[in-house]
Amino acid sequence: MSGKLVVVSNRGPYVIRGRNKERAVGGLVTAMEPVVRATRGTWVAWGGREGGTGEFSGDGAGYSWREVPLSREEIHGYYYGFANRVLWPLCHCLVDKCDFSGAQWRVFVEVNRKFARIAAAESVEADLVWVHDYHLPLVPAVIRRQLKNQKIAFFWHIPFPPRDVFAILPWAREIIVGLLGSHLIGFHAPEYVENFCQCARDLLGARVDPVQGWVEYQGRRTRVRALPIGIDVEKFETDRRRVEVAGISRRLREMLGVEKLALSVDRLDYSKGIPERLAALELLWERHPEYRGRLSFIQIAVPTRTEVEAYRLLKRQVEEAVGRINGRFSDGKWLPVYYLYRGFSQAELALYYAAADVALVTPLRDGLNLVAKEYLIARGRQPGVLVLSKFAGAAAELHEALLVNPYDVEDMVAKIRLALEMPGAEQLMRLHLLQQRVRRRDLRWWVSSFLAQLEAREAAHHALSRSAAGGREQAY
């Protein structure tokens, strides 16, 4: 890169709580921070609080952070409103949970413009502005109107739904036009690329080629690519090698007193399929009493979006299901379900991954799901089985997992049983193949591949520009 990197995202490297500035954790920060630091760039993000100064902040990180100040009305209209009551459920094909509010849309538009104005003010033409996720789809086109030649990229981290679902959105065209202000748009899976291209063709009349991966609209061509995000493999392998991990995970199993341990790690979100998973486990213990006393299940549920009513209802539903199952099957010595409702650090998760014979990663729909990849690497050379929803984006990569339909309780029971009874040699064979793929496509691979695609697009653009000067049509 010849200039600096300007990252634009809803949340960034810091969260402001009162007078304290806390370091944020997560895959995006881990992936982007080294590149932002290397280019002495800028991160533009909301600080997670009401109000804010909008000023630069450094902390010796080697780059600048520009907080986007949001009012109470903006937070509720943009974040809790349109982003998480419309786009999130719509993109997960859960249309019944959408609340199509024109007032929230108008706030969403204004907040996207605010992010774009701040990002544009921190950029020059040599810089790359890399925008992230469904909260900010209008930002690329807004910046493009201000800075015609600015290099802009976008990564969409959640599923992109089929055309018939996305077209339900009254403002679907505006979202597509906003994204097409980018030079390059990345998704996790080829299915999402195809869905986006179909939307651009049918809703805008754009020329598209989902195989070659481009959309041409109003004389500009945007590359569209499937580039699934990876995990920080080195970090998870370091956690796994810590001596205390093996010891603590072994003591955890001894404390539970079971032969088999299954694990799920999710945010407490209705897209994760937690009630469906619990229903399958209840049916397993009902039909196959030989697993009573032998199998326990740990559900780690991380609180999220507690201000949204649908999430409060889900919490109550999950807690009632856990209570019912434990009341029905527990014998005083053995507990079927352990429900842990709090946040966990990566180091803590490593302990649970090391203890679990089976990981149940069964969302109703998911953009990718990094828990699946984390579990695989955390197992090391220990046997372990991944049961993975075929509707998670990761299923496009992780073919050797046991793929399951989370809506089909019979399929869920059958796949859980298969995982529990799978011979150790087959477990290790599948695990080795899966680990190889996760290691090849790690977090560094994702960043470098995305930037390489952008550079390839720029090279093609300059070549076509020279051809256009010789009398041919310029396609970009």
C-alpha positions as CSV (number, residue, x, y, z in Angstrom):
1,M,0.0,0.0,0.0
2,S,1.3,3.4,-1.0
3,G,-0.8,5.3,1.5
4,K,-2.3,4.6,4.9
5,L,-5.2,2.4,5.8
6,V,-8.4,4.0,7.2
7,V,-10.6,1.3,8.8
8,V,-14.3,2.2,9.3
9,S,-16.4,0.0,11.5
10,N,-19.3,0.2,14.0
11,R,-17.1,-0.8,16.9
12,G,-13.3,-0.4,16.9
13,P,-10.3,-1.0,19.1
14,Y,-11.7,0.8,22.1
15,V,-14.9,1.0,24.1
16,I,-15.5,4.0,26.3
17,R,-17.1,3.3,29.7
18,G,-17.4,6.4,31.9
19,R,-14.0,8.0,32.0
20,N,-12.2,4.8,31.1
21,K,-11.1,3.7,27.6
22,E,-11.0,-0.1,27.5
23,R,-9.4,-2.2,24.8
24,A,-11.9,-4.1,22.7
25,V,-11.4,-7.8,21.8
26,G,-12.5,-9.6,18.7
27,G,-11.5,-10.9,15.3
28,L,-11.8,-7.6,13.5
29,V,-9.5,-5.8,15.9
30,T,-7.0,-8.7,15.8
31,A,-7.0,-8.7,12.0
32,M,-6.9,-5.0,11.2
33,E,-4.7,-3.5,13.9
34,P,-1.3,-4.7,12.6
35,V,-2.1,-3.3,9.1
36,V,-3.4,0.0,10.5
37,R,-0.4,0.3,12.7
38,A,2.0,-0.6,9.9
39,T,0.6,2.2,7.7
40,R,0.2,4.6,10.7
41,G,-3.4,4.8,9.7
42,T,-6.7,5.7,11.3
43,W,-9.6,3.7,12.7
44,V,-13.0,5.4,12.6
45,A,-15.5,3.8,14.9
46,W,-18.2,4.4,17.5
47,G,-17.0,4.2,21.1
48,G,-20.0,2.4,22.4
49,R,-21.3,5.3,24.5
50,E,-23.8,8.1,24.2
51,G,-22.2,11.3,23.1
52,G,-18.4,11.5,22.8
53,T,-15.9,14.0,21.6
54,G,-15.1,12.8,18.1
55,E,-11.4,13.5,18.8
56,F,-8.3,11.6,18.0
57,S,-6.9,9.2,20.5
58,G,-3.6,7.4,20.4
59,D,-2.3,5.5,23.5
60,G,0.9,4.7,21.7
61,A,-0.9,2.2,19.4
62,G,1.0,3.4,16.4
63,Y,-2.2,4.7,14.7
64,S,-5.0,7.1,15.4
65,W,-8.5,6.3,16.5
66,R,-11.3,8.7,15.6
67,E,-14.4,8.2,17.7
68,V,-17.8,8.8,15.9
69,P,-20.0,10.4,18.5
70,L,-23.6,9.2,18.5
71,S,-26.6,10.6,20.4
72,R,-29.1,8.5,22.3
73,E,-31.6,8.9,19.4
74,E,-28.9,7.8,16.9
75,I,-27.9,4.8,18.9
76,H,-31.5,3.6,19.2
77,G,-32.4,4.4,15.6
78,Y,-29.2,3.2,13.8
79,Y,-27.8,0.4,16.0
80,Y,-30.6,-1.1,18.1
81,G,-33.1,0.0,15.4
82,F,-32.4,-0.5,11.7
83,A,-29.1,-2.4,11.9
84,N,-30.4,-5.0,14.4
85,R,-34.1,-5.0,13.9
86,V,-34.1,-5.0,10.1
87,L,-30.8,-5.9,8.5
88,W,-29.7,-8.5,11.0
89,P,-32.8,-10.7,10.9
90,L,-33.4,-10.0,7.2
91,C,-29.9,-11.2,6.2
92,H,-30.4,-14.3,8.4
93,C,-33.7,-15.1,6.6
94,L,-35.7,-14.4,9.7
95,V,-38.1,-12.0,8.1
96,D,-40.8,-12.4,10.8
97,K,-38.4,-10.6,13.3
98,C,-38.0,-7.5,11.1
99,D,-39.4,-4.1,12.0
100,F,-39.5,-2.0,8.9
101,S,-39.5,1.5,10.3
102,G,-39.1,4.5,8.1
103,A,-38.0,6.6,11.0
104,Q,-35.3,4.2,11.9
105,W,-34.1,4.1,8.3
106,R,-33.8,7.9,8.2
107,V,-31.6,7.8,11.3
108,F,-29.6,4.9,9.8
109,V,-28.9,7.0,6.7
110,E,-27.8,10.1,8.7
111,V,-25.4,8.0,10.9
112,N,-23.9,6.4,7.8
113,R,-23.3,9.8,6.4
114,K,-21.7,10.9,9.6
115,F,-19.2,7.9,9.5
116,A,-18.5,8.7,5.8
117,R,-17.8,12.4,6.5
118,I,-15.3,11.6,9.2
119,A,-13.6,8.9,7.2
120,A,-13.4,11.2,4.2
121,A,-11.8,13.9,6.3
122,E,-9.1,11.5,7.3
123,S,-8.3,10.3,3.8
124,V,-6.3,11.3,0.8
125,E,-6.4,9.7,-2.6
126,A,-3.4,7.4,-1.9
127,D,-5.1,5.9,1.2
128,L,-7.4,2.9,1.3
129,V,-10.7,3.2,3.1
130,W,-11.8,-0.3,4.3
131,V,-15.4,-0.3,5.6
132,H,-16.8,-3.2,7.6
133,D,-20.1,-4.9,8.0
134,Y,-23.9,-4.4,7.7
135,H,-24.0,-1.4,10.0
136,L,-22.4,0.9,7.3
137,P,-23.4,-0.2,3.8
138,L,-24.1,3.4,2.6
139,V,-20.7,4.7,3.5
140,P,-18.8,3.7,0.3
141,A,-21.2,5.6,-2.0
142,V,-21.2,8.7,0.3
143,I,-17.4,8.8,0.3
144,R,-17.4,8.2,-3.5
145,R,-19.6,11.3,-4.0
146,Q,-17.1,13.4,-2.0
147,L,-13.9,11.8,-3.2
148,K,-14.4,10.4,-6.7
149,N,-11.0,8.6,-7.0
150,Q,-10.8,7.4,-3.4
151,K,-9.8,3.7,-3.0
152,I,-12.7,2.0,-1.1
153,A,-13.2,-1.6,0.0
154,F,-16.0,-3.2,1.9
155,F,-16.3,-6.5,3.8
156,W,-19.8,-7.8,4.6
157,H,-19.4,-10.1,7.7
158,I,-22.9,-11.6,7.9
159,P,-24.9,-13.7,5.4
160,F,-26.1,-11.9,2.3
161,P,-29.6,-13.4,1.6
162,P,-31.2,-14.6,-1.6
163,R,-32.7,-11.9,-3.9
164,D,-36.4,-12.9,-3.0
165,V,-35.6,-12.2,0.7
166,F,-33.5,-9.1,0.3
167,A,-36.1,-7.5,-2.1
168,I,-38.5,-7.5,0.8
169,L,-36.5,-4.6,2.3
170,P,-38.2,-1.3,1.1
171,W,-34.7,0.3,0.9
172,A,-32.9,-2.6,-0.8
173,R,-31.9,-0.6,-3.9
174,E,-30.3,2.1,-1.7
175,I,-28.2,-0.6,0.2
176,I,-26.9,-2.1,-3.0
177,V,-26.1,1.3,-4.5
178,G,-24.3,2.2,-1.3
179,L,-22.1,-0.9,-1.4
180,L,-21.3,-0.4,-5.1
181,G,-19.4,2.8,-4.2
182,S,-16.6,0.3,-3.3
183,H,-13.9,-1.0,-5.6
184,L,-14.0,-4.4,-3.9
185,I,-16.7,-6.1,-1.8
186,G,-15.8,-9.2,0.1
187,F,-18.1,-11.9,1.5
188,H,-17.5,-15.1,3.4
189,A,-19.0,-17.6,0.9
190,P,-19.6,-18.0,-2.8
191,E,-23.3,-18.3,-2.1
192,Y,-23.3,-14.7,-0.7
193,V,-21.5,-13.4,-3.8
194,E,-24.1,-15.0,-6.1
195,N,-27.0,-13.6,-4.0
196,F,-25.5,-10.1,-4.1
197,C,-24.9,-10.2,-7.8
198,Q,-28.5,-11.4,-8.4
199,C,-29.8,-8.4,-6.3
200,A,-27.6,-6.0,-8.2
201,R,-28.9,-7.4,-11.5
202,D,-32.6,-7.6,-10.6
203,L,-33.0,-4.5,-8.4
204,L,-30.7,-2.1,-10.2
205,G,-30.4,-3.6,-13.7
206,A,-26.6,-3.8,-13.3
207,R,-24.4,-6.0,-15.5
208,V,-23.0,-8.9,-13.4
209,D,-20.8,-11.9,-13.6
210,P,-20.9,-13.9,-10.4
211,V,-18.4,-16.4,-11.8
212,Q,-15.7,-13.9,-12.6
213,G,-16.9,-11.8,-9.7
214,W,-17.9,-8.3,-10.8
215,V,-20.8,-6.0,-10.9
216,E,-20.9,-3.1,-13.4
217,Y,-23.3,-0.2,-12.6
218,Q,-23.4,3.4,-14.0
219,G,-20.1,3.0,-15.8
220,R,-18.1,1.6,-12.8
221,R,-17.1,-2.0,-12.2
222,T,-16.9,-3.4,-8.6
223,R,-15.1,-6.7,-7.9
224,V,-17.0,-9.1,-5.7
225,R,-15.1,-11.9,-4.0
226,A,-15.7,-14.8,-1.5
227,L,-12.9,-14.5,1.0
228,P,-13.8,-16.2,4.3
229,I,-12.2,-14.7,7.4
230,G,-9.8,-16.9,9.4
231,I,-8.7,-17.0,13.0
232,D,-5.5,-16.1,14.8
233,V,-4.2,-19.7,14.6
234,E,-0.9,-18.8,16.3
235,K,-2.8,-17.3,19.3
236,F,-5.0,-20.4,19.7
237,E,-2.2,-22.8,19.4
238,T,-0.2,-20.9,22.0
239,D,-3.2,-21.0,24.4
240,R,-3.5,-24.8,23.7
241,R,0.1,-25.5,24.5
242,R,-0.1,-23.8,27.9
243,V,0.5,-26.5,30.5
244,E,-2.4,-25.3,32.7
245,V,-4.9,-25.7,29.9
246,A,-4.6,-29.5,29.8
247,G,-4.6,-29.8,33.5
248,I,-7.7,-27.5,34.1
249,S,-9.6,-29.1,31.2
250,R,-9.0,-32.5,32.6
251,R,-10.1,-31.4,36.1
252,L,-13.3,-29.9,34.5
253,R,-14.2,-33.3,33.0
254,E,-13.5,-35.1,36.3
255,M,-15.7,-32.6,38.1
256,L,-18.6,-33.2,35.8
257,G,-18.0,-36.9,36.1
258,V,-19.1,-37.9,32.5
259,E,-17.7,-40.0,29.8
260,K,-18.6,-37.5,27.0
261,L,-18.8,-33.8,26.9
262,A,-20.5,-31.6,24.2
263,L,-20.0,-27.9,24.0
264,S,-21.6,-24.9,22.2
265,V,-20.3,-21.3,22.3
266,D,-22.6,-18.6,21.0
267,R,-23.8,-15.1,21.5
268,L,-27.3,-15.4,22.9
269,D,-28.9,-14.6,19.5
270,Y,-32.0,-16.0,17.8
271,S,-29.9,-16.9,14.7
272,K,-27.7,-19.3,16.6
273,G,-30.3,-22.1,16.9
274,I,-30.0,-22.6,20.7
275,P,-33.6,-23.6,21.4
276,E,-33.5,-26.1,18.5
277,R,-30.2,-27.5,19.8
278,L,-31.6,-28.0,23.2
279,A,-34.7,-29.7,21.8
280,A,-32.5,-32.1,19.9
281,L,-30.5,-33.0,23.0
282,E,-33.7,-33.5,25.0
283,L,-34.9,-35.9,22.4
284,L,-31.6,-37.7,22.4
285,W,-31.7,-38.3,26.2
286,E,-35.4,-39.3,25.9
287,R,-34.9,-41.8,23.1
288,H,-31.5,-43.1,24.1
289,P,-31.3,-43.4,27.9
290,E,-27.9,-45.0,27.5
291,Y,-26.5,-41.4,27.2
292,R,-28.0,-40.3,30.5
293,G,-25.2,-40.1,33.1
294,R,-22.6,-40.4,30.2
295,L,-23.1,-37.2,28.3
296,S,-23.3,-33.6,29.6
297,F,-23.7,-30.5,27.5
298,I,-22.2,-27.0,28.2
299,Q,-23.9,-24.1,26.6
300,I,-21.9,-20.9,26.8
301,A,-24.2,-18.0,25.9
302,V,-22.6,-14.5,25.7
303,P,-25.0,-11.7,26.4
304,T,-25.8,-9.4,23.5
305,R,-28.3,-6.7,22.5
306,T,-30.1,-6.9,25.8
307,E,-32.1,-3.8,24.9
308,V,-33.9,-5.5,22.1
309,E,-37.1,-7.3,23.2
310,A,-36.5,-10.3,20.9
311,Y,-33.3,-11.1,22.8
312,R,-34.9,-10.8,26.2
313,L,-37.6,-13.2,25.1
314,L,-35.0,-15.6,23.7
315,K,-33.1,-15.6,27.0
316,R,-36.3,-16.5,28.9
317,Q,-37.0,-19.3,26.4
318,V,-33.5,-20.8,26.7
319,E,-33.5,-20.7,30.5
320,E,-36.9,-22.4,30.6
321,A,-35.7,-25.1,28.3
322,V,-32.5,-25.7,30.3
323,G,-34.6,-25.9,33.5
324,R,-37.1,-28.3,32.0
325,I,-34.3,-30.7,30.6
326,N,-32.4,-30.7,33.9
327,G,-35.6,-31.2,35.9
328,R,-36.6,-34.0,33.7
329,F,-33.4,-36.0,33.5
330,S,-31.0,-35.0,36.3
331,D,-30.6,-37.8,38.9
332,G,-28.9,-35.7,41.7
333,K,-25.4,-36.7,40.7
334,W,-25.5,-36.0,36.9
335,L,-26.6,-32.8,35.3
336,P,-27.4,-32.9,31.6
337,V,-27.0,-29.2,30.7
338,Y,-24.7,-26.5,32.2
339,Y,-25.8,-23.1,31.1
340,L,-23.1,-20.3,31.4
341,Y,-24.5,-16.8,30.6
342,R,-21.5,-14.4,30.5
343,G,-18.6,-13.4,28.4
344,F,-15.5,-15.5,28.1
345,S,-11.9,-14.6,27.1
346,Q,-10.1,-16.6,24.4
347,A,-7.9,-18.1,27.1
348,E,-11.0,-19.3,29.0
349,L,-12.5,-20.7,25.9
350,A,-9.3,-22.7,25.2
351,L,-10.0,-24.7,28.4
352,Y,-13.5,-25.6,27.3
353,Y,-12.5,-26.5,23.8
354,A,-9.8,-28.7,25.2
355,A,-12.3,-30.5,27.4
356,A,-15.1,-31.1,24.8
357,D,-15.3,-34.3,22.8
358,V,-17.9,-32.7,20.5
359,A,-18.6,-29.1,19.4
360,L,-22.2,-28.4,18.4
361,V,-22.0,-25.3,16.1
362,T,-25.5,-25.4,14.7
363,P,-26.8,-21.9,13.9
364,L,-30.0,-21.5,11.9
365,R,-27.9,-19.3,9.7
366,D,-24.5,-17.6,10.2
367,G,-22.2,-15.5,8.0
368,L,-19.2,-17.8,8.8
369,N,-18.9,-18.8,12.5
370,L,-15.3,-18.6,13.9
371,V,-16.1,-20.9,16.9
372,A,-16.0,-23.9,14.5
373,K,-12.4,-22.9,13.5
374,E,-11.3,-22.1,17.0
375,Y,-12.5,-25.5,18.3
376,L,-10.6,-27.4,15.5
377,I,-7.3,-25.7,16.2
378,A,-7.7,-25.9,20.0
379,R,-8.0,-29.7,19.8
380,G,-4.4,-30.1,18.6
381,R,-3.8,-33.8,18.3
382,Q,-6.7,-34.8,20.6
383,P,-9.7,-36.5,18.9
384,G,-12.8,-34.3,18.6
385,V,-15.8,-34.0,16.3
386,L,-17.3,-30.8,14.9
387,V,-21.1,-31.0,14.2
388,L,-21.7,-28.0,11.9
389,S,-24.9,-26.4,10.5
390,K,-25.0,-26.6,6.7
391,F,-26.4,-23.0,6.9
392,A,-23.2,-21.6,8.5
393,G,-20.8,-19.9,6.0
394,A,-18.0,-22.1,7.4
395,A,-19.7,-25.2,5.9
396,A,-18.5,-24.1,2.5
397,E,-14.9,-24.7,3.7
398,L,-15.2,-27.4,6.5
399,H,-16.5,-30.3,4.4
400,E,-15.2,-33.0,6.8
401,A,-17.3,-31.8,9.7
402,L,-20.6,-33.6,10.3
403,L,-23.0,-31.2,8.5
404,V,-26.5,-31.0,9.9
405,N,-29.8,-29.2,9.3
406,P,-30.6,-27.4,12.6
407,Y,-34.3,-27.2,11.7
408,D,-34.5,-31.0,11.5
409,V,-34.5,-32.4,15.0
410,E,-34.2,-36.0,13.7
411,D,-31.1,-35.1,11.7
412,M,-29.7,-33.3,14.7
413,V,-30.1,-36.3,17.0
414,A,-28.6,-38.7,14.4
415,K,-25.5,-36.5,13.8
416,I,-24.9,-36.0,17.6
417,R,-25.1,-39.8,18.1
418,L,-22.7,-40.3,15.1
419,A,-20.3,-37.8,16.7
420,L,-20.4,-39.5,20.1
421,E,-19.8,-42.9,18.6
422,M,-17.3,-42.1,15.9
423,P,-14.1,-44.1,16.2
424,G,-11.0,-42.2,17.3
425,A,-9.1,-42.9,14.1
426,E,-11.8,-41.4,12.0
427,Q,-12.1,-38.4,14.3
428,L,-8.3,-37.7,13.9
429,M,-8.4,-38.2,10.1
430,R,-11.3,-35.6,9.7
431,L,-9.7,-33.3,12.3
432,H,-6.3,-33.3,10.5
433,L,-7.9,-32.3,7.2
434,L,-10.0,-29.6,8.8
435,Q,-7.0,-28.2,10.7
436,Q,-4.9,-28.0,7.6
437,R,-7.5,-25.9,5.9
438,V,-8.0,-23.6,8.9
439,R,-4.2,-23.1,9.2
440,R,-3.8,-22.2,5.5
441,R,-6.7,-19.8,5.6
442,D,-5.9,-18.0,8.8
443,L,-6.4,-14.3,9.8
444,R,-3.2,-13.2,8.0
445,W,-4.2,-15.0,4.9
446,W,-7.6,-13.2,4.9
447,V,-6.1,-9.7,5.2
448,S,-3.4,-10.3,2.6
449,S,-5.8,-12.0,0.2
450,F,-8.2,-9.1,0.4
451,L,-5.5,-6.5,-0.1
452,A,-4.1,-8.6,-3.0
453,Q,-7.5,-8.6,-4.7
454,L,-7.7,-4.9,-4.4
455,E,-4.3,-4.4,-5.9
456,A,-5.3,-6.8,-8.8
457,R,-8.4,-4.7,-9.4
458,E,-6.3,-1.5,-9.5
459,A,-3.8,-3.1,-11.9
460,A,-6.7,-4.1,-14.2
461,H,-8.2,-0.6,-13.9
462,H,-5.0,1.1,-15.0
463,A,-4.6,-1.4,-17.9
464,L,-8.1,-0.7,-19.1
465,S,-7.6,3.0,-18.7
466,R,-4.6,2.9,-21.0
467,S,-6.7,0.9,-23.5
468,A,-9.5,3.4,-23.3
469,A,-7.1,6.2,-24.1
470,G,-6.3,4.2,-27.3
471,G,-10.0,4.3,-28.3
472,R,-11.5,1.4,-26.4
473,E,-14.4,1.4,-23.9
474,Q,-13.3,1.8,-20.3
475,A,-15.1,-0.7,-18.1
476,Y,-14.3,0.8,-14.7
